[in-house]
Amino acid sequence: MRWERSTDHLGWGSADDGTVHLGVPVESGRIGGRLRAVLADVIEQYRPDIRFTPQQNLILSGIDPADQDEVRRALGDTRISLTSLAMACVALPTCGLALTDAERALPEVTAALADTLVALGLSETAVTVRFTGCPNGCARPYTAEIGLVGRRVGRYDIHLGGTADGTRLGQPVFEMVPVADIASTLEPLFDVWRQTAAAEGFGEFCHRLGADALVDLASVGEVAS
């Protein structure tokens, strides 16, 4: 079998019956704050069908095209971003097996990664991030382009080289990285990847180079040709 994409149907799309549907990114699958209030209003007023996706996002389907602009204005930007492609397990304090945070640390880490990508001119790129609080891997970090696996409080192993569709195992590349250093550890890799980002995803780039070259890249900022 070959998967061509795994976008989770985020953003707007059309159905054969003439209706439209909207995939709404939901960080860590937690519907709260403004999103909760706006969704409640939209669902009450327009009565869409509701689907929950494997990547913890939400699809509102069966929307009348005449209502699309109103729903768009209510929900705002629903484009695919680093945040919408990130997933974490619940970890501490909910899971008794967790060694450290995952869901609670996700916003800080994805914001730092997004800022790094923007600074390097990669704001339009999408990278899958999976984040767990222990090696059990409940958020599937081992097949992601960037997999963060908790080893002890505040420290994570970084696995790289999986695929956006989760069909290849990544490799363990960095060990016991402090949560505050995750973005800076990956920045030299992003910097070199941007030369080929238009042609290959970050996971493909990491897989092509291999773990040893990625470690060298993070250490000295360049890879020998």
Backbone bond lengths (Angstrom), bond angles and torsions (degrees), N, CA, C in turn:
res aa  C-N    CA-C-N  psi(-1)  N-CA   C-N-CA  omega(-1)  CA-C   N-CA-C  phi
1 M - - - 1.460 - - 1.518 109.97 -
2 R 1.302 116.16 146.81 1.458 120.96 178.60 1.523 109.01 -132.24
3 W 1.329 115.96 121.59 1.459 120.72 176.37 1.531 108.51 -89.23
4 E 1.307 117.59 127.44 1.461 121.31 -179.51 1.522 112.44 -84.41
5 R 1.322 117.21 -26.48 1.470 119.95 -179.18 1.516 108.67 -164.45
6 S 1.325 115.41 163.54 1.469 120.39 175.66 1.523 108.73 -146.40
7 T 1.322 116.01 61.80 1.457 121.22 -175.07 1.523 112.86 -82.60
8 D 1.331 117.64 -7.41 1.460 122.21 -177.01 1.529 111.62 64.05
9 H 1.335 116.95 17.93 1.474 121.83 177.76 1.526 112.01 58.24
10 L 1.321 117.29 35.07 1.458 120.39 177.96 1.527 110.31 -73.77
11 G 1.334 115.05 150.41 1.452 120.34 -175.88 1.522 111.52 84.11
12 W 1.331 115.89 -168.29 1.454 121.01 -175.14 1.526 111.93 -90.12
13 G 1.330 115.38 146.13 1.443 122.10 175.29 1.516 109.23 -150.88
14 S 1.335 116.11 168.06 1.469 120.24 -179.31 1.518 109.77 -119.60
15 A 1.316 116.06 153.08 1.464 122.94 -179.22 1.520 109.99 -112.22
16 D 1.326 115.86 163.44 1.465 120.73 -178.09 1.525 112.93 -65.25
17 D 1.334 116.73 -22.37 1.463 118.96 -178.57 1.522 112.84 -85.27
18 G 1.347 116.84 5.80 1.462 120.61 177.75 1.518 114.87 92.62
19 T 1.324 117.97 -7.94 1.460 120.40 177.02 1.523 109.90 -85.28
20 V 1.324 115.42 170.45 1.466 121.24 176.41 1.522 108.78 -119.60
21 H 1.321 116.06 160.19 1.461 120.68 178.13 1.518 109.77 -135.25
22 L 1.316 115.49 156.47 1.458 121.96 -176.69 1.517 109.90 -131.09
23 G 1.342 116.18 122.42 1.454 121.29 173.16 1.516 109.52 -92.09
24 V 1.317 116.31 119.87 1.468 122.21 -174.94 1.530 109.51 -105.50
25 P 1.341 119.17 119.25 1.464 119.99 176.30 1.523 110.94 -68.79
26 V 1.325 116.14 134.55 1.464 122.11 -179.26 1.530 107.98 -127.50
27 E 1.306 117.78 110.97 1.458 121.04 -176.63 1.527 111.17 -61.92
28 S 1.339 115.18 121.76 1.465 123.02 179.99 1.521 112.92 58.40
29 G 1.333 117.70 16.97 1.450 119.95 179.70 1.513 114.40 70.78
30 R 1.326 117.27 13.20 1.468 121.31 -177.61 1.522 109.82 -100.48
31 I 1.310 116.56 111.30 1.469 121.36 178.82 1.519 108.14 -93.14
32 G 1.319 115.22 107.25 1.466 119.67 -177.93 1.515 111.26 -150.15
33 G 1.324 116.51 179.09 1.459 121.96 175.84 1.511 113.22 59.61
34 R 1.350 115.55 -138.81 1.462 121.21 -178.04 1.518 111.30 -62.45
35 L 1.341 117.38 -40.02 1.469 119.91 -178.51 1.516 110.78 -58.87
36 R 1.312 117.19 -41.85 1.467 120.37 -179.82 1.522 111.00 -61.87
37 A 1.315 116.73 -44.41 1.463 120.62 -178.54 1.525 111.36 -65.95
38 V 1.346 115.94 -43.73 1.461 119.54 -178.29 1.529 110.52 -67.73
39 L 1.322 117.24 -43.06 1.464 120.22 178.33 1.519 111.55 -60.46
40 A 1.325 116.38 -41.37 1.467 119.86 178.94 1.522 110.74 -59.35
41 D 1.342 116.40 -42.38 1.463 120.33 -179.90 1.531 111.14 -67.24
42 V 1.349 116.19 -44.77 1.463 120.18 -178.26 1.525 110.89 -63.77
43 I 1.333 116.18 -44.42 1.467 120.11 -178.13 1.524 110.96 -66.57
44 E 1.314 116.89 -39.54 1.463 119.90 179.44 1.521 111.46 -66.78
45 Q 1.340 116.63 -38.66 1.464 119.54 -174.92 1.526 112.94 -81.29
46 Y 1.342 117.55 -40.98 1.467 120.11 -171.47 1.529 113.37 -107.21
47 R 1.319 118.66 -9.38 1.462 125.02 174.05 1.529 113.39 51.76
48 P 1.341 119.55 49.96 1.466 119.77 177.57 1.525 111.20 -73.14
49 D 1.333 116.70 160.17 1.453 120.50 167.11 1.529 107.90 -73.23
50 I 1.342 116.40 150.10 1.466 120.53 -174.57 1.518 109.71 -120.92
51 R 1.330 115.79 131.29 1.462 121.60 177.19 1.535 108.32 -127.76
52 F 1.329 116.00 138.81 1.463 121.06 173.01 1.524 108.08 -104.78
53 T 1.322 117.21 137.56 1.461 121.31 -171.57 1.533 111.44 -102.48
54 P 1.349 117.49 164.32 1.458 120.93 179.12 1.527 113.91 -63.77
55 Q 1.335 116.70 -19.12 1.460 119.55 179.13 1.529 111.98 -102.38
56 Q 1.335 114.83 24.28 1.472 122.11 171.70 1.522 113.27 68.01
57 N 1.321 116.99 25.60 1.449 120.78 174.87 1.530 109.81 -104.84
58 L 1.323 116.41 -174.98 1.464 121.86 -170.67 1.520 109.17 -133.13
59 I 1.331 117.11 137.28 1.456 121.45 174.80 1.520 109.39 -119.05
60 L 1.321 115.80 127.49 1.464 122.66 173.61 1.526 106.45 -103.94
61 S 1.323 117.35 114.19 1.467 120.49 -175.10 1.524 110.92 -118.88
62 G 1.333 115.07 169.53 1.456 120.04 -179.85 1.511 113.66 72.99
63 I 1.334 117.83 27.08 1.467 121.81 -178.96 1.529 109.24 -84.55
64 D 1.315 116.84 133.78 1.464 121.94 175.73 1.529 108.46 -66.31
65 P 1.343 119.00 128.81 1.471 120.33 178.63 1.525 113.55 -53.63
66 A 1.345 117.39 -27.46 1.462 120.18 178.50 1.518 112.14 -66.60
67 D 1.340 116.51 -21.12 1.466 120.77 -179.32 1.527 112.47 -97.55
68 Q 1.329 117.86 -0.70 1.465 121.07 -172.09 1.523 112.28 -61.20
69 D 1.311 117.73 -45.17 1.462 120.19 -178.18 1.528 111.78 -63.02
70 E 1.339 116.54 -38.94 1.463 119.72 179.21 1.532 110.88 -66.55
71 V 1.321 116.46 -42.39 1.467 119.66 178.10 1.518 110.33 -66.06
72 R 1.330 117.08 -39.21 1.465 121.39 178.61 1.526 110.72 -61.08
73 R 1.319 116.12 -44.43 1.467 119.16 179.62 1.526 111.34 -64.83
74 A 1.317 116.47 -37.24 1.465 119.81 -178.04 1.525 111.92 -68.30
75 L 1.338 117.06 -43.08 1.461 120.73 -173.88 1.516 113.69 -92.84
76 G 1.329 118.25 -15.79 1.460 120.09 175.33 1.515 112.95 72.21
77 D 1.342 116.19 -146.81 1.456 123.32 -172.59 1.530 110.75 -72.74
78 T 1.329 116.36 121.42 1.462 120.44 177.86 1.527 111.05 -123.38
79 R 1.333 116.48 25.04 1.462 119.63 179.81 1.528 110.72 -69.36
80 I 1.342 115.22 156.25 1.453 120.82 176.88 1.526 109.09 -68.48
81 S 1.310 117.37 132.46 1.456 122.59 179.35 1.511 108.99 -142.21
82 L 1.334 115.50 177.05 1.461 119.47 177.48 1.524 110.69 -57.94
83 T 1.329 116.75 -41.03 1.456 120.68 -178.58 1.525 111.14 -64.33
84 S 1.330 116.88 -40.11 1.462 119.15 -177.29 1.523 112.23 -72.93
85 L 1.333 118.07 -16.34 1.456 121.76 178.11 1.519 112.04 -101.98
86 A 1.326 117.57 12.11 1.458 122.17 179.94 1.529 109.95 -104.25
87 M 1.325 115.45 144.59 1.450 120.89 177.63 1.518 109.30 -143.33
88 A 1.325 116.34 142.87 1.458 121.63 178.28 1.517 110.07 -133.82
89 C 1.328 115.62 151.57 1.465 119.27 170.22 1.528 108.13 -78.38
90 V 1.322 117.17 168.76 1.468 119.26 -176.75 1.524 111.63 -69.27
91 A 1.349 118.15 -35.87 1.473 122.89 177.41 1.527 111.81 51.81
92 L 1.351 116.26 -148.09 1.466 119.48 178.48 1.519 110.53 -68.52
93 P 1.322 118.49 144.12 1.462 128.87 1.37 1.537 113.15 -95.33
94 T 1.342 116.83 7.36 1.467 120.03 -172.26 1.520 113.18 -79.76
95 C 1.330 117.10 -40.68 1.463 121.39 -173.00 1.523 111.51 -95.43
96 G 1.313 116.12 128.59 1.460 120.68 -179.80 1.512 114.28 -73.52
97 L 1.331 118.30 -12.91 1.461 122.08 178.33 1.528 112.70 -91.21
98 A 1.319 117.45 -13.44 1.460 121.03 -173.03 1.525 111.68 -68.10
99 L 1.334 115.08 144.27 1.456 122.37 175.63 1.522 111.98 -98.86
100 T 1.323 116.32 -21.99 1.456 121.12 -177.42 1.524 109.19 -159.97
101 D 1.328 117.37 -175.00 1.456 122.46 -178.90 1.524 111.49 -76.66
102 A 1.301 115.41 154.57 1.460 122.28 168.77 1.530 108.20 -137.99
103 E 1.326 116.94 -69.78 1.466 119.84 -179.46 1.528 112.08 -57.49
104 R 1.339 116.55 -41.53 1.463 118.64 -178.56 1.529 112.14 -70.23
105 A 1.338 117.32 -26.82 1.466 120.90 -179.49 1.523 112.86 -90.11
106 L 1.335 117.12 -15.01 1.458 120.76 -174.35 1.527 113.82 -56.01
107 P 1.336 120.69 -48.05 1.468 118.72 -178.15 1.527 113.35 -59.01
108 E 1.330 117.23 -40.15 1.463 120.45 179.41 1.526 111.23 -63.97
109 V 1.333 116.32 -44.47 1.462 120.16 -176.45 1.523 111.23 -70.70
110 T 1.331 117.92 -45.48 1.465 119.23 -179.28 1.524 111.17 -66.06
111 A 1.334 117.83 -34.02 1.466 120.06 176.84 1.526 110.58 -64.70
112 A 1.334 117.17 -42.18 1.461 120.71 178.95 1.522 111.35 -66.33
113 L 1.347 117.12 -41.14 1.460 120.23 177.22 1.530 111.20 -64.95
114 A 1.327 116.60 -42.08 1.465 120.46 179.48 1.522 110.82 -63.49
115 D 1.342 117.29 -42.81 1.470 120.55 177.94 1.525 110.95 -60.87
116 T 1.328 116.48 -39.37 1.466 120.98 178.90 1.520 110.67 -64.31
117 L 1.332 117.08 -45.20 1.460 120.81 179.26 1.524 111.48 -63.24
118 V 1.322 116.69 -41.29 1.463 120.66 178.94 1.524 110.49 -62.91
119 A 1.328 116.73 -43.91 1.462 120.87 -179.50 1.525 112.01 -62.48
120 L 1.328 116.83 -27.45 1.462 121.31 -179.93 1.527 112.85 -93.53
121 G 1.324 116.70 5.75 1.459 120.21 179.76 1.512 113.88 78.81
122 L 1.342 117.20 23.50 1.458 121.87 -177.42 1.526 111.88 -112.58
123 S 1.310 116.59 30.21 1.463 120.50 -174.32 1.520 113.02 -65.96
124 E 1.326 118.16 -22.31 1.470 121.12 -177.70 1.522 112.46 -91.41
125 T 1.317 117.84 -0.20 1.464 120.70 -178.30 1.524 110.34 -89.50
126 A 1.328 115.44 157.10 1.456 121.08 178.80 1.526 108.99 -123.43
127 V 1.335 116.63 133.18 1.456 122.61 -179.68 1.525 107.72 -131.28
128 T 1.331 117.53 133.05 1.456 120.01 178.58 1.528 109.98 -83.56
129 V 1.317 115.23 133.50 1.464 122.93 -179.54 1.526 108.06 -125.99
130 R 1.324 116.76 129.97 1.459 122.20 175.27 1.528 108.32 -125.95
131 F 1.330 116.09 135.75 1.455 122.15 -165.66 1.526 108.98 -133.91
132 T 1.326 118.04 121.29 1.463 120.08 178.38 1.522 111.32 -129.42
133 G 1.312 115.07 155.16 1.453 121.08 -178.44 1.515 114.37 -91.11
134 C 1.336 117.55 2.30 1.465 121.61 176.27 1.521 108.03 -161.89
135 P 1.337 118.73 171.45 1.467 120.57 -178.04 1.527 115.66 -71.55
136 N 1.330 119.71 -4.11 1.461 120.12 178.99 1.526 112.44 -62.11
137 G 1.308 117.19 -26.93 1.461 120.40 169.78 1.504 116.65 74.77
138 C 1.321 118.45 37.85 1.469 120.46 -175.22 1.523 113.72 -65.87
139 A 1.327 119.04 -21.14 1.466 120.96 176.72 1.525 112.22 -98.06
140 R 1.337 117.45 14.82 1.460 124.15 175.20 1.537 113.21 62.21
141 P 1.340 118.07 49.47 1.470 119.15 -178.78 1.521 113.74 -71.10
142 Y 1.323 117.43 -22.26 1.467 119.70 -172.09 1.519 113.81 -76.28
143 T 1.324 117.75 -12.09 1.467 120.86 178.28 1.529 112.08 -113.08
144 A 1.327 118.49 3.15 1.460 121.70 -177.10 1.529 111.19 -84.83
145 E 1.313 116.07 163.13 1.466 119.69 173.63 1.529 109.83 -62.80
146 I 1.335 116.94 -41.97 1.462 122.25 172.95 1.520 107.30 -126.14
147 G 1.311 117.58 114.78 1.456 122.35 177.79 1.521 110.18 -113.60
148 L 1.319 117.06 124.15 1.469 123.12 -178.96 1.522 107.88 -111.49
149 V 1.337 116.18 119.78 1.462 121.87 -172.89 1.524 109.31 -121.61
150 G 1.332 116.55 117.51 1.459 121.08 -177.89 1.524 112.52 -65.69
151 R 1.340 115.17 134.04 1.459 120.50 179.09 1.525 112.04 -115.78
152 R 1.317 116.30 -35.24 1.454 121.81 172.41 1.521 106.53 -159.09
153 V 1.319 117.89 177.77 1.463 120.28 -172.64 1.533 110.89 -55.62
154 G 1.327 115.33 119.21 1.451 121.30 175.31 1.508 116.10 76.91
155 R 1.344 118.96 7.10 1.471 120.95 -177.87 1.535 110.26 -130.64
156 Y 1.340 114.30 141.95 1.464 120.39 -171.06 1.525 111.34 -139.20
157 D 1.330 115.84 143.05 1.452 121.33 166.07 1.520 108.21 -81.86
158 I 1.341 116.53 143.56 1.463 121.25 178.43 1.527 108.88 -111.54
159 H 1.326 115.31 118.36 1.465 122.30 175.83 1.523 108.21 -102.26
160 L 1.326 116.89 135.87 1.456 121.77 -176.09 1.521 110.49 -133.22
161 G 1.330 115.82 153.46 1.455 120.27 172.48 1.508 115.68 103.38
162 G 1.329 118.42 3.76 1.458 120.00 171.49 1.512 109.81 -72.44
163 T 1.303 116.61 -169.51 1.461 120.54 -177.20 1.521 111.09 -119.24
164 A 1.331 114.69 160.81 1.459 119.78 178.03 1.516 111.85 -63.02
165 D 1.339 117.28 -28.76 1.459 120.06 179.83 1.521 112.93 -95.67
166 G 1.340 117.97 3.86 1.454 121.66 173.96 1.520 114.72 71.50
167 T 1.342 117.82 29.49 1.468 120.64 -176.40 1.527 113.24 -104.69
168 R 1.344 117.93 8.07 1.455 120.29 177.71 1.526 109.32 -143.80
169 L 1.319 116.15 141.15 1.455 120.08 175.99 1.520 110.18 -73.90
170 G 1.332 115.78 138.07 1.450 120.61 170.46 1.521 110.35 -82.21
171 Q 1.333 115.97 -174.84 1.456 121.75 179.50 1.526 109.48 -120.38
172 P 1.336 118.29 144.63 1.467 119.77 171.81 1.522 109.10 -70.65
173 V 1.318 116.39 123.57 1.463 120.70 -174.25 1.528 112.08 -116.01
174 F 1.332 117.24 -47.48 1.465 121.17 -179.05 1.525 109.00 -120.98
175 E 1.315 116.85 141.35 1.463 121.31 -177.38 1.528 111.18 -115.13
176 M 1.318 114.37 143.17 1.472 122.85 169.84 1.536 112.56 53.21
177 V 1.316 116.19 46.73 1.465 120.96 -179.49 1.531 109.61 -83.48
178 P 1.331 118.57 127.43 1.470 119.77 176.10 1.525 110.76 -59.21
179 V 1.311 116.47 144.82 1.462 120.19 -175.41 1.526 111.47 -57.16
180 A 1.325 117.53 -35.57 1.460 120.77 -178.45 1.525 112.55 -71.41
181 D 1.347 117.39 -14.79 1.466 121.09 -176.60 1.526 113.05 -103.84
182 I 1.319 118.42 3.22 1.467 120.06 -176.42 1.527 110.85 -61.85
183 A 1.327 117.55 -49.77 1.470 120.41 -177.97 1.518 111.68 -64.28
184 S 1.325 117.88 -43.23 1.461 120.22 -178.91 1.525 111.49 -68.44
185 T 1.336 117.44 -30.62 1.463 120.55 176.01 1.520 111.20 -65.46
186 L 1.319 116.61 -38.52 1.464 120.97 -177.68 1.526 113.22 -86.32
187 E 1.310 118.44 -14.27 1.468 120.88 -175.70 1.530 113.26 -56.56
188 P 1.356 120.61 -45.97 1.470 118.31 178.27 1.520 113.18 -60.99
189 L 1.318 117.04 -32.01 1.461 120.75 177.49 1.521 110.51 -68.24
190 F 1.330 116.33 -45.85 1.465 120.38 176.44 1.530 110.70 -58.72
191 D 1.332 116.00 -39.42 1.458 121.00 -176.31 1.522 111.29 -61.53
192 V 1.335 117.44 -42.21 1.461 120.62 178.01 1.531 111.10 -76.92
193 W 1.321 116.25 -37.79 1.468 120.17 -179.76 1.525 112.54 -59.85
194 R 1.332 117.79 -31.99 1.471 118.98 -175.52 1.522 112.21 -60.78
195 Q 1.336 117.83 -19.95 1.457 120.48 176.98 1.528 111.81 -68.06
196 T 1.327 116.60 -26.38 1.468 120.64 -178.74 1.523 112.90 -121.77
197 A 1.343 117.03 9.25 1.469 120.89 -173.61 1.514 112.45 -61.30
198 A 1.329 117.48 -29.39 1.462 119.85 -179.75 1.525 111.52 -69.60
199 A 1.340 116.50 -22.06 1.460 120.15 -175.43 1.518 113.71 -107.04
200 E 1.329 118.48 -21.93 1.463 120.77 -177.68 1.518 110.20 -145.16
201 G 1.327 116.02 146.96 1.444 120.90 177.01 1.523 110.91 -72.90
202 F 1.319 115.91 169.19 1.459 119.76 -178.85 1.520 111.27 -64.54
203 G 1.324 117.23 -37.38 1.455 120.22 177.61 1.511 112.25 -63.25
204 E 1.325 117.18 -40.99 1.467 120.78 178.08 1.523 110.62 -64.74
205 F 1.328 115.94 -41.19 1.468 121.08 177.75 1.523 110.96 -59.13
206 C 1.327 117.26 -47.65 1.462 121.11 -178.69 1.526 111.22 -66.78
207 H 1.328 116.75 -39.26 1.462 120.61 178.78 1.523 110.67 -64.48
208 R 1.321 117.23 -40.09 1.462 121.68 -178.61 1.526 111.11 -65.90
209 L 1.336 117.18 -41.26 1.460 119.88 -178.58 1.523 112.58 -74.61
210 G 1.327 117.27 -41.47 1.454 120.91 -176.87 1.522 112.28 90.07
211 A 1.326 115.81 160.34 1.463 121.79 -171.97 1.517 112.87 -61.40
212 D 1.331 118.21 -44.56 1.466 120.16 -176.25 1.529 111.45 -62.24
213 A 1.318 116.60 -43.58 1.457 120.17 179.79 1.524 111.27 -66.57
214 L 1.323 117.29 -34.95 1.459 120.31 178.73 1.525 110.97 -66.89
215 V 1.315 116.74 -39.85 1.476 120.22 176.50 1.521 110.26 -62.94
216 D 1.346 116.79 -43.75 1.455 120.23 177.67 1.528 110.86 -61.72
217 L 1.302 116.10 -41.31 1.450 120.99 -179.62 1.529 111.21 -61.47
218 A 1.301 116.43 -44.22 1.467 120.19 179.61 1.521 111.28 -66.76
219 S 1.344 117.30 -28.09 1.460 121.18 -176.86 1.527 112.66 -81.53
220 V 1.345 116.22 -41.68 1.461 119.28 -172.74 1.514 113.82 -118.67
221 G 1.353 116.26 -6.51 1.451 119.40 176.60 1.515 115.33 81.34
222 E 1.328 117.90 7.07 1.452 119.47 175.98 1.526 109.85 -154.01
223 V 1.301 115.04 159.22 1.461 121.48 178.32 1.512 108.57 -118.65
224 A 1.310 116.67 132.52 1.457 119.17 178.53 1.518 109.54 -65.90
225 S 1.300 117.51 139.40 1.454 121.09 -179.58 1.522 110.81 -77.04
